[in-house]
Amino acid sequence: MDGWRLPNTLPVNGSTYNYDYSYDGSTDYGFNMSAPGTIYAGSKGSEMAYLYYNDLGNAAGGPLARGPFTNLPSYFYWSGTEKTSDPDLAWTFVIGDGCQNLDVKVGVNYYALAVHSGDVGAPVPIPGAILLFASGLAGLVAVRRRFKK
């Protein structure tokens, strides 16, 4: 299947990266990006931070809730986003403590979590669902009539 990629790490504020280190989610470097109760709560700029803090409900440095994931190591994971001014660096996210940072790409072995745009939460078209339900119901009626004879 096509379309798999590494998660994006875009500016948490939606416009420019802030490389200062913070614990309150006010920058792109550190902890709590997009975490509930922070200045950029719910920001989807960092897909890994959103997964960690919002979808899985983790807190920075707290016990790790893995949700539906099994065998998800508490380690560094690559983002698909390089630092704009230095393509030798790429954004990483630490599953285990919720820290987002930059790291050198060459010679470092981190994990990768592949994502696919549009997979999650895609609605089922109502006409198609109704047609599927109706055809299944018609099949049950036909089988019942056959057994009555």
Secondary structure, 3 states (H helix, E strand, C coil): CCCEECCCECCCCCCCCCCCEECCCCCCEEECCCCCCCCCCCCCCEHHHHHHHHHCCCCCCCCCCCCCCCCCCCCEEEEEEEECCEEEEEEEEECCCCEEEEEECCCCCCECCCEECCCCCCCCCHHHHHHHHHHHHHHHHHHHHHHHC
